[in-house]
């Protein structure tokens, strides 16, 4: 490994990794230990980043569907209460 090769810490996030990959035009980053910066513990590739993004995107889409259903139920309840109040008046 060259001295100028950027590395990513094991505690760093994917956003930092993508930024480093983009700036350095590297297709991979050595992952170093959070406690021992000179110890390489893995390798992060663009494919790894894209896979993580895909998983995150899927999870967010599923969460969005659940939130959407909750919102619809709340709207139905609110609308039902409004109708009940109108019929009482």
PDB file of N, CA, C and O in Angstrom:
ATOM      1  N   UNK A   1       0.844  -1.179   0.000  1.00  0.00           N
ATOM      2  CA  UNK A   1       0.000   0.000   0.000  1.00  0.00           C
ATOM      3  C   UNK A   1       0.887   1.240   0.000  1.00  0.00           C
ATOM      4  O   UNK A   1       1.850   1.312   0.764  1.00  0.00           O
ATOM      5  N   UNK A   2       0.581   2.193  -0.829  1.00  0.00           N
ATOM      6  CA  UNK A   2       1.336   3.435  -0.900  1.00  0.00           C
ATOM      7  C   UNK A   2       1.066   4.293   0.323  1.00  0.00           C
ATOM      8  O   UNK A   2       0.011   4.184   0.949  1.00  0.00           O
ATOM      9  N   UNK A   3       2.016   5.140   0.659  1.00  0.00           N
ATOM     10  CA  UNK A   3       1.868   6.032   1.806  1.00  0.00           C
ATOM     11  C   UNK A   3       0.738   7.031   1.605  1.00  0.00           C
ATOM     12  O   UNK A   3       0.121   7.461   2.579  1.00  0.00           O
ATOM     13  N   UNK A   4       0.454   7.406   0.367  1.00  0.00           N
ATOM     14  CA  UNK A   4      -0.559   8.423   0.088  1.00  0.00           C
ATOM     15  C   UNK A   4      -1.962   7.854  -0.083  1.00  0.00           C
ATOM     16  O   UNK A   4      -2.910   8.606  -0.308  1.00  0.00           O
ATOM     17  N   UNK A   5      -2.102   6.558   0.018  1.00  0.00           N
ATOM     18  CA  UNK A   5      -3.414   5.944  -0.143  1.00  0.00           C
ATOM     19  C   UNK A   5      -4.300   6.332   1.040  1.00  0.00           C
ATOM     20  O   UNK A   5      -3.929   6.103   2.191  1.00  0.00           O
ATOM     21  N   UNK A   6      -5.475   6.920   0.765  1.00  0.00           N
ATOM     22  CA  UNK A   6      -6.363   7.282   1.875  1.00  0.00           C
ATOM     23  C   UNK A   6      -6.934   6.031   2.529  1.00  0.00           C
ATOM     24  O   UNK A   6      -7.102   4.995   1.884  1.00  0.00           O
ATOM     25  N   UNK A   7      -7.226   6.145   3.804  1.00  0.00           N
ATOM     26  CA  UNK A   7      -7.837   5.043   4.543  1.00  0.00           C
ATOM     27  C   UNK A   7      -9.096   5.552   5.216  1.00  0.00           C
ATOM     28  O   UNK A   7      -9.295   6.755   5.381  1.00  0.00           O
ATOM     29  N   UNK A   8      -9.933   4.619   5.595  1.00  0.00           N
ATOM     30  CA  UNK A   8     -11.165   4.950   6.308  1.00  0.00           C
ATOM     31  C   UNK A   8     -11.121   4.204   7.640  1.00  0.00           C
ATOM     32  O   UNK A   8     -10.718   3.042   7.695  1.00  0.00           O
ATOM     33  N   UNK A   9     -11.532   4.866   8.692  1.00  0.00           N
ATOM     34  CA  UNK A   9     -11.563   4.229  10.002  1.00  0.00           C
ATOM     35  C   UNK A   9     -12.777   3.323  10.151  1.00  0.00           C
ATOM     36  O   UNK A   9     -13.801   3.531   9.500  1.00  0.00           O
ATOM     37  N   UNK A  10     -12.658   2.336  10.997  1.00  0.00           N
ATOM     38  CA  UNK A  10     -13.763   1.397  11.189  1.00  0.00           C
ATOM     39  C   UNK A  10     -14.993   2.060  11.805  1.00  0.00           C
ATOM     40  O   UNK A  10     -16.096   1.522  11.703  1.00  0.00           O
ATOM     41  N   UNK A  11     -14.824   3.211  12.438  1.00  0.00           N
ATOM     42  CA  UNK A  11     -15.953   3.937  13.030  1.00  0.00           C
ATOM     43  C   UNK A  11     -16.529   5.003  12.106  1.00  0.00           C
ATOM     44  O   UNK A  11     -17.542   5.618  12.439  1.00  0.00           O
ATOM     45  N   UNK A  12     -15.905   5.235  10.951  1.00  0.00           N
ATOM     46  CA  UNK A  12     -16.381   6.261  10.025  1.00  0.00           C
ATOM     47  C   UNK A  12     -17.619   5.772   9.279  1.00  0.00           C
ATOM     48  O   UNK A  12     -17.869   4.571   9.177  1.00  0.00           O
ATOM     49  N   UNK A  13     -18.392   6.737   8.757  1.00  0.00           N
ATOM     50  CA  UNK A  13     -19.615   6.366   8.042  1.00  0.00           C
ATOM     51  C   UNK A  13     -19.383   6.279   6.537  1.00  0.00           C
ATOM     52  O   UNK A  13     -18.320   6.644   6.034  1.00  0.00           O
ATOM     53  N   UNK A  14     -20.403   5.785   5.828  1.00  0.00           N
ATOM     54  CA  UNK A  14     -20.274   5.605   4.377  1.00  0.00           C
ATOM     55  C   UNK A  14     -20.160   6.924   3.628  1.00  0.00           C
ATOM     56  O   UNK A  14     -19.532   6.986   2.571  1.00  0.00           O
ATOM     57  N   UNK A  15     -20.758   7.970   4.163  1.00  0.00           N
ATOM     58  CA  UNK A  15     -20.669   9.271   3.492  1.00  0.00           C
ATOM     59  C   UNK A  15     -19.211   9.721   3.405  1.00  0.00           C
ATOM     60  O   UNK A  15     -18.769  10.230   2.375  1.00  0.00           O
ATOM     61  N   UNK A  16     -18.472   9.527   4.495  1.00  0.00           N
ATOM     62  CA  UNK A  16     -17.053   9.886   4.491  1.00  0.00           C
ATOM     63  C   UNK A  16     -16.292   9.010   3.506  1.00  0.00           C
ATOM     64  O   UNK A  16     -15.412   9.491   2.793  1.00  0.00           O
ATOM     65  N   UNK A  17     -16.628   7.729   3.466  1.00  0.00           N
ATOM     66  CA  UNK A  17     -15.955   6.809   2.545  1.00  0.00           C
ATOM     67  C   UNK A  17     -16.178   7.234   1.097  1.00  0.00           C
ATOM     68  O   UNK A  17     -15.241   7.252   0.300  1.00  0.00           O
ATOM     69  N   UNK A  18     -17.405   7.572   0.764  1.00  0.00           N
ATOM     70  CA  UNK A  18     -17.715   7.993  -0.606  1.00  0.00           C
ATOM     71  C   UNK A  18     -16.971   9.274  -0.950  1.00  0.00           C
ATOM     72  O   UNK A  18     -16.452   9.417  -2.057  1.00  0.00           O
ATOM     73  N   UNK A  19     -16.917  10.204  -0.002  1.00  0.00           N
ATOM     74  CA  UNK A  19     -16.190  11.458  -0.224  1.00  0.00           C
ATOM     75  C   UNK A  19     -14.703  11.187  -0.486  1.00  0.00           C
ATOM     76  O   UNK A  19     -14.117  11.747  -1.412  1.00  0.00           O
ATOM     77  N   UNK A  20     -14.105  10.326   0.337  1.00  0.00           N
ATOM     78  CA  UNK A  20     -12.686   9.989   0.146  1.00  0.00           C
ATOM     79  C   UNK A  20     -12.451   9.277  -1.185  1.00  0.00           C
ATOM     80  O   UNK A  20     -11.486   9.571  -1.891  1.00  0.00           O
ATOM     81  N   UNK A  21     -13.332   8.344  -1.520  1.00  0.00           N
ATOM     82  CA  UNK A  21     -13.188   7.631  -2.792  1.00  0.00           C
ATOM     83  C   UNK A  21     -13.292   8.588  -3.969  1.00  0.00           C
ATOM     84  O   UNK A  21     -12.549   8.483  -4.945  1.00  0.00           O
ATOM     85  N   UNK A  22     -14.216   9.511  -3.858  1.00  0.00           N
ATOM     86  CA  UNK A  22     -14.423  10.475  -4.937  1.00  0.00           C
ATOM     87  C   UNK A  22     -13.233  11.413  -5.090  1.00  0.00           C
ATOM     88  O   UNK A  22     -12.759  11.641  -6.203  1.00  0.00           O
ATOM     89  N   UNK A  23     -12.753  11.955  -3.984  1.00  0.00           N
ATOM     90  CA  UNK A  23     -11.621  12.891  -4.029  1.00  0.00           C
ATOM     91  C   UNK A  23     -10.346  12.226  -4.537  1.00  0.00           C
ATOM     92  O   UNK A  23      -9.592  12.810  -5.315  1.00  0.00           O
ATOM     93  N   UNK A  24     -10.122  11.005  -4.087  1.00  0.00           N
ATOM     94  CA  UNK A  24      -8.878  10.324  -4.442  1.00  0.00           C
ATOM     95  C   UNK A  24      -8.998   9.483  -5.706  1.00  0.00           C
ATOM     96  O   UNK A  24      -8.009   8.942  -6.200  1.00  0.00           O
ATOM     97  N   UNK A  25     -10.219   9.380  -6.223  1.00  0.00           N
ATOM     98  CA  UNK A  25     -10.506   8.574  -7.410  1.00  0.00           C
ATOM     99  C   UNK A  25     -10.056   7.127  -7.220  1.00  0.00           C
ATOM    100  O   UNK A  25      -9.567   6.487  -8.151  1.00  0.00           O
ATOM    101  N   UNK A  26     -10.230   6.626  -6.000  1.00  0.00           N
ATOM    102  CA  UNK A  26      -9.907   5.235  -5.677  1.00  0.00           C
ATOM    103  C   UNK A  26     -11.173   4.397  -5.768  1.00  0.00           C
ATOM    104  O   UNK A  26     -12.272   4.886  -5.505  1.00  0.00           O
ATOM    105  N   UNK A  27     -11.016   3.137  -6.139  1.00  0.00           N
ATOM    106  CA  UNK A  27     -12.152   2.226  -6.203  1.00  0.00           C
ATOM    107  C   UNK A  27     -12.308   1.431  -4.919  1.00  0.00           C
ATOM    108  O   UNK A  27     -13.280   0.695  -4.754  1.00  0.00           O
ATOM    109  N   UNK A  28     -11.364   1.575  -4.020  1.00  0.00           N
ATOM    110  CA  UNK A  28     -11.439   0.895  -2.732  1.00  0.00           C
ATOM    111  C   UNK A  28     -10.687   1.708  -1.687  1.00  0.00           C
ATOM    112  O   UNK A  28      -9.837   2.536  -2.014  1.00  0.00           O
ATOM    113  N   UNK A  29     -11.015   1.458  -0.428  1.00  0.00           N
ATOM    114  CA  UNK A  29     -10.305   2.095   0.680  1.00  0.00           C
ATOM    115  C   UNK A  29      -9.937   1.036   1.707  1.00  0.00           C
ATOM    116  O   UNK A  29     -10.778   0.223   2.090  1.00  0.00           O
ATOM    117  N   UNK A  30      -8.700   1.038   2.152  1.00  0.00           N
ATOM    118  CA  UNK A  30      -8.359   0.166   3.272  1.00  0.00           C
ATOM    119  C   UNK A  30      -9.075   0.667   4.531  1.00  0.00           C
ATOM    120  O   UNK A  30      -9.129   1.869   4.790  1.00  0.00           O
ATOM    121  N   UNK A  31      -9.613  -0.254   5.294  1.00  0.00           N
ATOM    122  CA  UNK A  31     -10.281   0.088   6.552  1.00  0.00           C
ATOM    123  C   UNK A  31      -9.298  -0.187   7.684  1.00  0.00           C
ATOM    124  O   UNK A  31      -8.777  -1.292   7.830  1.00  0.00           O
ATOM    125  N   UNK A  32      -9.060   0.857   8.484  1.00  0.00           N
ATOM    126  CA  UNK A  32      -8.109   0.713   9.585  1.00  0.00           C
ATOM    127  C   UNK A  32      -8.849   0.636  10.911  1.00  0.00           C
ATOM    128  O   UNK A  32      -9.961   1.143  11.056  1.00  0.00           O
ATOM    129  N   UNK A  33      -8.211  -0.003  11.861  1.00  0.00           N
ATOM    130  CA  UNK A  33      -8.757  -0.151  13.206  1.00  0.00           C
ATOM    131  C   UNK A  33      -8.958   1.224  13.842  1.00  0.00           C
ATOM    132  O   UNK A  33      -8.162   2.139  13.635  1.00  0.00           O
ATOM    133  N   UNK A  34     -10.020   1.349  14.608  1.00  0.00           N
ATOM    134  CA  UNK A  34     -10.291   2.613  15.299  1.00  0.00           C
ATOM    135  C   UNK A  34      -9.246   2.891  16.369  1.00  0.00           C
ATOM    136  O   UNK A  34      -8.960   4.048  16.677  1.00  0.00           O
ATOM    137  N   UNK A  35      -8.676   1.838  16.932  1.00  0.00           N
ATOM    138  CA  UNK A  35      -7.694   2.020  18.005  1.00  0.00           C
ATOM    139  C   UNK A  35      -6.257   2.004  17.510  1.00  0.00           C
ATOM    140  O   UNK A  35      -5.395   2.679  18.072  1.00  0.00           O
ATOM    141  N   UNK A  36      -5.995   1.225  16.448  1.00  0.00           N
ATOM    142  CA  UNK A  36      -4.643   1.128  15.892  1.00  0.00           C
ATOM    143  C   UNK A  36      -4.680   1.580  14.427  1.00  0.00           C
ATOM    144  O   UNK A  36      -4.922   0.776  13.527  1.00  0.00           O
ATOM    145  N   UNK A  37      -4.443   2.844  14.205  1.00  0.00           N
ATOM    146  CA  UNK A  37      -4.572   3.428  12.861  1.00  0.00           C
ATOM    147  C   UNK A  37      -3.666   2.781  11.810  1.00  0.00           C
ATOM    148  O   UNK A  37      -3.937   2.881  10.614  1.00  0.00           O
ATOM    149  N   UNK A  38      -2.613   2.130  12.244  1.00  0.00           N
ATOM    150  CA  UNK A  38      -1.707   1.510  11.277  1.00  0.00           C
ATOM    151  C   UNK A  38      -2.113   0.072  10.935  1.00  0.00           C
ATOM    152  O   UNK A  38      -1.507  -0.552  10.064  1.00  0.00           O
ATOM    153  N   UNK A  39      -3.137  -0.455  11.619  1.00  0.00           N
ATOM    154  CA  UNK A  39      -3.562  -1.840  11.407  1.00  0.00           C
ATOM    155  C   UNK A  39      -4.755  -1.894  10.453  1.00  0.00           C
ATOM    156  O   UNK A  39      -5.837  -1.406  10.779  1.00  0.00           O
ATOM    157  N   UNK A  40      -4.558  -2.482   9.291  1.00  0.00           N
ATOM    158  CA  UNK A  40      -5.628  -2.632   8.306  1.00  0.00           C
ATOM    159  C   UNK A  40      -6.464  -3.850   8.681  1.00  0.00           C
ATOM    160  O   UNK A  40      -5.940  -4.949   8.867  1.00  0.00           O
ATOM    161  N   UNK A  41      -7.783  -3.633   8.788  1.00  0.00           N
ATOM    162  CA  UNK A  41      -8.677  -4.726   9.187  1.00  0.00           C
ATOM    163  C   UNK A  41      -9.646  -5.133   8.083  1.00  0.00           C
ATOM    164  O   UNK A  41     -10.413  -6.083   8.240  1.00  0.00           O
ATOM    165  N   UNK A  42      -9.609  -4.409   6.964  1.00  0.00           N
ATOM    166  CA  UNK A  42     -10.506  -4.763   5.873  1.00  0.00           C
ATOM    167  C   UNK A  42     -10.323  -3.868   4.675  1.00  0.00           C
ATOM    168  O   UNK A  42      -9.424  -3.029   4.629  1.00  0.00           O
ATOM    169  N   UNK A  43     -11.196  -4.065   3.703  1.00  0.00           N
ATOM    170  CA  UNK A  43     -11.156  -3.303   2.462  1.00  0.00           C
ATOM    171  C   UNK A  43     -12.579  -2.946   2.082  1.00  0.00           C
ATOM    172  O   UNK A  43     -13.439  -3.824   2.012  1.00  0.00           O
ATOM    173  N   UNK A  44     -12.837  -1.676   1.836  1.00  0.00           N
ATOM    174  CA  UNK A  44     -14.161  -1.203   1.442  1.00  0.00           C
ATOM    175  C   UNK A  44     -14.125  -0.846  -0.036  1.00  0.00           C
ATOM    176  O   UNK A  44     -13.311  -0.025  -0.460  1.00  0.00           O
ATOM    177  N   UNK A  45     -15.001  -1.456  -0.818  1.00  0.00           N
ATOM    178  CA  UNK A  45     -15.044  -1.201  -2.261  1.00  0.00           C
ATOM    179  C   UNK A  45     -16.298  -0.422  -2.629  1.00  0.00           C
ATOM    180  O   UNK A  45     -17.226  -0.307  -1.828  1.00  0.00           O
ATOM    181  N   UNK A  46     -16.319   0.117  -3.855  1.00  0.00           N
ATOM    182  CA  UNK A  46     -17.518   0.792  -4.347  1.00  0.00           C
ATOM    183  C   UNK A  46     -18.714  -0.146  -4.321  1.00  0.00           C
ATOM    184  O   UNK A  46     -19.832   0.268  -4.017  1.00  0.00           O
ATOM    185  N   UNK A  47     -18.471  -1.419  -4.645  1.00  0.00           N
ATOM    186  CA  UNK A  47     -19.565  -2.393  -4.624  1.00  0.00           C
ATOM    187  C   UNK A  47     -20.151  -2.522  -3.226  1.00  0.00           C
ATOM    188  O   UNK A  47     -21.367  -2.628  -3.068  1.00  0.00           O
ATOM    189  N   UNK A  48     -19.284  -2.514  -2.201  1.00  0.00           N
ATOM    190  CA  UNK A  48     -19.754  -2.568  -0.816  1.00  0.00           C
ATOM    191  C   UNK A  48     -20.627  -1.356  -0.489  1.00  0.00           C
ATOM    192  O   UNK A  48     -21.676  -1.480   0.143  1.00  0.00           O
ATOM    193  N   UNK A  49     -20.176  -0.192  -0.928  1.00  0.00           N
ATOM    194  CA  UNK A  49     -20.917   1.043  -0.674  1.00  0.00           C
ATOM    195  C   UNK A  49     -22.284   0.986  -1.352  1.00  0.00           C
ATOM    196  O   UNK A  49     -23.297   1.330  -0.743  1.00  0.00           O
ATOM    197  N   UNK A  50     -22.311   0.553  -2.606  1.00  0.00           N
ATOM    198  CA  UNK A  50     -23.577   0.478  -3.335  1.00  0.00           C
ATOM    199  C   UNK A  50     -24.522  -0.559  -2.726  1.00  0.00           C
ATOM    200  O   UNK A  50     -25.734  -0.348  -2.682  1.00  0.00           O
ATOM    201  N   UNK A  51     -23.974  -1.664  -2.262  1.00  0.00           N
ATOM    202  CA  UNK A  51     -24.798  -2.680  -1.606  1.00  0.00           C
ATOM    203  C   UNK A  51     -25.418  -2.123  -0.332  1.00  0.00           C
ATOM    204  O   UNK A  51     -26.607  -2.320  -0.082  1.00  0.00           O
ATOM    205  N   UNK A  52     -24.621  -1.429   0.476  1.00  0.00           N
ATOM    206  CA  UNK A  52     -25.137  -0.822   1.709  1.00  0.00           C
ATOM    207  C   UNK A  52     -26.204   0.220   1.386  1.00  0.00           C
ATOM    208  O   UNK A  52     -27.219   0.306   2.077  1.00  0.00           O
ATOM    209  N   UNK A  53     -25.977   1.004   0.347  1.00  0.00           N
ATOM    210  CA  UNK A  53     -26.957   2.015  -0.066  1.00  0.00           C
ATOM    211  C   UNK A  53     -28.270   1.349  -0.490  1.00  0.00           C
ATOM    212  O   UNK A  53     -29.354   1.809  -0.132  1.00  0.00           O
ATOM    213  N   UNK A  54     -28.159   0.275  -1.246  1.00  0.00           N
ATOM    214  CA  UNK A  54     -29.340  -0.439  -1.716  1.00  0.00           C
ATOM    215  C   UNK A  54     -30.148  -0.979  -0.531  1.00  0.00           C
ATOM    216  O   UNK A  54     -31.373  -0.868  -0.509  1.00  0.00           O
ATOM    217  N   UNK A  55     -29.460  -1.558   0.445  1.00  0.00           N
ATOM    218  CA  UNK A  55     -30.134  -2.088   1.638  1.00  0.00           C
ATOM    219  C   UNK A  55     -30.804  -0.950   2.405  1.00  0.00           C
ATOM    220  O   UNK A  55     -31.950  -1.077   2.835  1.00  0.00           O
ATOM    221  N   UNK A  56     -30.090   0.159   2.573  1.00  0.00           N
ATOM    222  CA  UNK A  56     -30.633   1.316   3.285  1.00  0.00           C
ATOM    223  C   UNK A  56     -31.852   1.877   2.558  1.00  0.00           C
ATOM    224  O   UNK A  56     -32.850   2.229   3.187  1.00  0.00           O
ATOM    225  N   UNK A  57     -31.767   1.955   1.251  1.00  0.00           N
ATOM    226  CA  UNK A  57     -32.874   2.467   0.451  1.00  0.00           C
ATOM    227  C   UNK A  57     -34.108   1.586   0.609  1.00  0.00           C
ATOM    228  O   UNK A  57     -35.221   2.087   0.765  1.00  0.00           O
ATOM    229  N   UNK A  58     -33.903   0.272   0.568  1.00  0.00           N
ATOM    230  CA  UNK A  58     -35.017  -0.665   0.723  1.00  0.00           C
ATOM    231  C   UNK A  58     -35.657  -0.508   2.107  1.00  0.00           C
ATOM    232  O   UNK A  58     -36.883  -0.480   2.223  1.00  0.00           O
ATOM    233  N   UNK A  59     -34.838  -0.406   3.146  1.00  0.00           N
ATOM    234  CA  UNK A  59     -35.354  -0.237   4.507  1.00  0.00           C
ATOM    235  C   UNK A  59     -36.163   1.058   4.611  1.00  0.00           C
ATOM    236  O   UNK A  59     -37.228   1.076   5.228  1.00  0.00           O
ATOM    237  N   UNK A  60     -35.665   2.132   4.012  1.00  0.00           N
ATOM    238  CA  UNK A  60     -36.381   3.408   4.054  1.00  0.00           C
ATOM    239  C   UNK A  60     -37.693   3.338   3.296  1.00  0.00           C
ATOM    240  O   UNK A  60     -38.691   3.917   3.725  1.00  0.00           O
ATOM    241  N   UNK A  61     -37.699   2.633   2.174  1.00  0.00           N
ATOM    242  CA  UNK A  61     -38.934   2.492   1.414  1.00  0.00           C
ATOM    243  C   UNK A  61     -39.970   1.721   2.225  1.00  0.00           C
ATOM    244  O   UNK A  61     -41.145   2.087   2.250  1.00  0.00           O
ATOM    245  N   UNK A  62     -39.530   0.655   2.888  1.00  0.00           N
ATOM    246  CA  UNK A  62     -40.450  -0.122   3.719  1.00  0.00           C
ATOM    247  C   UNK A  62     -40.957   0.715   4.886  1.00  0.00           C
ATOM    248  O   UNK A  62     -42.136   0.643   5.232  1.00  0.00           O
ATOM    249  N   UNK A  63     -40.080   1.507   5.494  1.00  0.00           N
ATOM    250  CA  UNK A  63     -40.490   2.381   6.593  1.00  0.00           C
ATOM    251  C   UNK A  63     -41.459   3.434   6.084  1.00  0.00           C
ATOM    252  O   UNK A  63     -42.413   3.786   6.777  1.00  0.00           O
ATOM    253  N   UNK A  64     -41.222   3.942   4.879  1.00  0.00           N
ATOM    254  CA  UNK A  64     -42.123   4.938   4.281  1.00  0.00           C
ATOM    255  C   UNK A  64     -43.508   4.378   4.048  1.00  0.00           C
ATOM    256  O   UNK A  64     -44.504   5.073   4.250  1.00  0.00           O
ATOM    257  N   UNK A  65     -43.580   3.135   3.628  1.00  0.00           N
ATOM    258  CA  UNK A  65     -44.875   2.492   3.418  1.00  0.00           C
ATOM    259  C   UNK A  65     -45.610   2.382   4.747  1.00  0.00           C
ATOM    260  O   UNK A  65     -46.807   2.662   4.821  1.00  0.00           O
ATOM    261  N   UNK A  66     -44.900   1.977   5.795  1.00  0.00           N
ATOM    262  CA  UNK A  66     -45.522   1.868   7.110  1.00  0.00           C
ATOM    263  C   UNK A  66     -45.996   3.218   7.609  1.00  0.00           C
ATOM    264  O   UNK A  66     -47.093   3.319   8.159  1.00  0.00           O
ATOM    265  N   UNK A  67     -45.186   4.268   7.428  1.00  0.00           N
ATOM    266  CA  UNK A  67     -45.585   5.615   7.839  1.00  0.00           C
ATOM    267  C   UNK A  67     -46.789   6.082   7.049  1.00  0.00           C
ATOM    268  O   UNK A  67     -47.695   6.712   7.595  1.00  0.00           O
ATOM    269  N   UNK A  68     -46.798   5.774   5.765  1.00  0.00           N
ATOM    270  CA  UNK A  68     -47.910   6.176   4.910  1.00  0.00           C
ATOM    271  C   UNK A  68     -49.202   5.520   5.376  1.00  0.00           C
ATOM    272  O   UNK A  68     -50.248   6.168   5.426  1.00  0.00           O
ATOM    273  N   UNK A  69     -49.134   4.243   5.716  1.00  0.00           N
ATOM    274  CA  UNK A  69     -50.325   3.547   6.202  1.00  0.00           C
ATOM    275  C   UNK A  69     -50.796   4.131   7.529  1.00  0.00           C
ATOM    276  O   UNK A  69     -51.999   4.277   7.750  1.00  0.00           O
ATOM    277  N   UNK A  70     -49.859   4.467   8.412  1.00  0.00           N
ATOM    278  CA  UNK A  70     -50.226   5.082   9.686  1.00  0.00           C
ATOM    279  C   UNK A  70     -50.910   6.417   9.445  1.00  0.00           C
ATOM    280  O   UNK A  70     -51.923   6.720  10.075  1.00  0.00           O
ATOM    281  N   UNK A  71     -50.370   7.205   8.548  1.00  0.00           N
ATOM    282  CA  UNK A  71     -50.971   8.507   8.234  1.00  0.00           C
ATOM    283  C   UNK A  71     -52.383   8.340   7.689  1.00  0.00           C
ATOM    284  O   UNK A  71     -53.291   9.092   8.045  1.00  0.00           O
ATOM    285  N   UNK A  72     -52.556   7.354   6.827  1.00  0.00           N
ATOM    286  CA  UNK A  72     -53.880   7.116   6.268  1.00  0.00           C
ATOM    287  C   UNK A  72     -54.862   6.735   7.366  1.00  0.00           C
ATOM    288  O   UNK A  72     -55.994   7.219   7.375  1.00  0.00           O
ATOM    289  N   UNK A  73     -54.447   5.878   8.288  1.00  0.00           N
ATOM    290  CA  UNK A  73     -55.326   5.483   9.393  1.00  0.00           C
ATOM    291  C   UNK A  73     -55.671   6.681  10.258  1.00  0.00           C
ATOM    292  O   UNK A  73     -56.820   6.835  10.673  1.00  0.00           O
ATOM    293  N   UNK A  74     -54.690   7.535  10.536  1.00  0.00           N
ATOM    294  CA  UNK A  74     -54.949   8.727  11.354  1.00  0.00           C
ATOM    295  C   UNK A  74     -55.923   9.652  10.634  1.00  0.00           C
ATOM    296  O   UNK A  74     -56.840  10.192  11.253  1.00  0.00           O
ATOM    297  N   UNK A  75     -55.732   9.836   9.338  1.00  0.00           N
ATOM    298  CA  UNK A  75     -56.640  10.691   8.577  1.00  0.00           C
ATOM    299  C   UNK A  75     -58.061  10.149   8.609  1.00  0.00           C
ATOM    300  O   UNK A  75     -59.023  10.909   8.727  1.00  0.00           O
ATOM    301  N   UNK A  76     -58.185   8.836   8.504  1.00  0.00           N
ATOM    302  CA  UNK A  76     -59.515   8.212   8.544  1.00  0.00           C
ATOM    303  C   UNK A  76     -60.149   8.432   9.911  1.00  0.00           C
ATOM    304  O   UNK A  76     -61.334   8.752  10.008  1.00  0.00           O
ATOM    305  N   UNK A  77     -59.352   8.258  10.975  1.00  0.00           N
ATOM    306  CA  UNK A  77     -59.882   8.480  12.321  1.00  0.00           C
ATOM    307  C   UNK A  77     -60.310   9.928  12.528  1.00  0.00           C
ATOM    308  O   UNK A  77     -61.380  10.196  13.074  1.00  0.00           O
ATOM    309  N   UNK A  78     -59.467  10.858  12.087  1.00  0.00           N
ATOM    310  CA  UNK A  78     -59.790  12.278  12.236  1.00  0.00           C
ATOM    311  C   UNK A  78     -61.048  12.615  11.440  1.00  0.00           C
ATOM    312  O   UNK A  78     -61.943  13.305  11.929  1.00  0.00           O
ATOM    313  N   UNK A  79     -61.098  12.123  10.220  1.00  0.00           N
ATOM    314  CA  UNK A  79     -62.282  12.385   9.377  1.00  0.00           C
ATOM    315  C   UNK A  79     -63.533  11.782  10.007  1.00  0.00           C
ATOM    316  O   UNK A  79     -64.599  12.397   9.989  1.00  0.00           O
ATOM    317  N   UNK A  80     -63.402  10.584  10.561  1.00  0.00           N
ATOM    318  CA  UNK A  80     -64.538   9.949  11.231  1.00  0.00           C
ATOM    319  C   UNK A  80     -65.015  10.756  12.419  1.00  0.00           C
ATOM    320  O   UNK A  80     -66.219  10.915  12.621  1.00  0.00           O
ATOM    321  N   UNK A  81     -64.077  11.271  13.211  1.00  0.00           N
ATOM    322  CA  UNK A  81     -64.451  12.103  14.360  1.00  0.00           C
ATOM    323  C   UNK A  81     -65.134  13.388  13.917  1.00  0.00           C
ATOM    324  O   UNK A  81     -66.084  13.845  14.553  1.00  0.00           O
ATOM    325  N   UNK A  82     -64.651  13.966  12.829  1.00  0.00           N
ATOM    326  CA  UNK A  82     -65.273  15.179  12.308  1.00  0.00           C
ATOM    327  C   UNK A  82     -66.704  14.894  11.881  1.00  0.00           C
ATOM    328  O   UNK A  82     -67.606  15.688  12.146  1.00  0.00           O
ATOM    329  N   UNK A  83     -66.909  13.776  11.229  1.00  0.00           N
ATOM    330  CA  UNK A  83     -68.260  13.404  10.791  1.00  0.00           C
ATOM    331  C   UNK A  83     -69.171  13.163  11.999  1.00  0.00           C
ATOM    332  O   UNK A  83     -70.340  13.550  11.985  1.00  0.00           O
ATOM    333  N   UNK A  84     -68.633  12.524  13.041  1.00  0.00           N
ATOM    334  CA  UNK A  84     -69.431  12.282  14.256  1.00  0.00           C
ATOM    335  C   UNK A  84     -69.848  13.596  14.891  1.00  0.00           C
ATOM    336  O   UNK A  84     -70.994  13.750  15.313  1.00  0.00           O
ATOM    337  N   UNK A  85     -68.919  14.547  14.961  1.00  0.00           N
ATOM    338  CA  UNK A  85     -69.230  15.860  15.551  1.00  0.00           C
ATOM    339  C   UNK A  85     -70.267  16.601  14.711  1.00  0.00           C
ATOM    340  O   UNK A  85     -71.130  17.282  15.266  1.00  0.00           O
ATOM    341  N   UNK A  86     -70.202  16.483  13.419  1.00  0.00           N
ATOM    342  CA  UNK A  86     -71.175  17.145  12.537  1.00  0.00           C
ATOM    343  C   UNK A  86     -72.566  16.566  12.730  1.00  0.00           C
ATOM    344  O   UNK A  86     -73.557  17.296  12.753  1.00  0.00           O
ATOM    345  N   UNK A  87     -72.630  15.248  12.869  1.00  0.00           N
ATOM    346  CA  UNK A  87     -73.958  14.623  13.029  1.00  0.00           C
ATOM    347  C   UNK A  87     -74.537  14.915  14.404  1.00  0.00           C
ATOM    348  O   UNK A  87     -75.758  14.934  14.554  1.00  0.00           O
ATOM    349  N   UNK A  88     -73.699  15.144  15.419  1.00  0.00           N
ATOM    350  CA  UNK A  88     -74.180  15.471  16.748  1.00  0.00           C
ATOM    351  C   UNK A  88     -74.719  16.896  16.801  1.00  0.00           C
ATOM    352  O   UNK A  88     -75.663  17.194  17.532  1.00  0.00           O
ATOM    353  N   UNK A  89     -74.096  17.772  16.007  1.00  0.00           N
ATOM    354  CA  UNK A  89     -74.516  19.191  16.017  1.00  0.00           C
ATOM    355  C   UNK A  89     -75.767  19.314  15.225  1.00  0.00           C
ATOM    356  O   UNK A  89     -76.308  20.411  15.092  1.00  0.00           O
TER     357      UNK A  89
END
